[in-house]
Amino acid sequence: MTQLKHPIDLLGAVKSSSGIACAIAKTKEDGLVSVIWNEDKKDWEISDFSIGMIAQAFPMSYDELERLGIEID
């Protein structure tokens, strides 16, 4: 079963797909997986979005990231 690295290790920018925050994250198995932001849990979870779709999506604005509670280092 694929598991995300913790703390989360995002590859590139957080993107927006129809208003959903999504990104590409590294896994414990040294792979990559698509993730979406769960607003209720304030955490990333594995999604069924394709990595290609996320790569082509537009980056989220800092205002939107802040509104969602997503902290970027």
Secondary structure, DSSP 4 states (H G I P E B T S, - for coil): ---B-SS--B-S--EEETTEEEEEEEBTTS-EEEEEEETTTTEEEE----HHHHHHSEEPPHHHHHHHT----
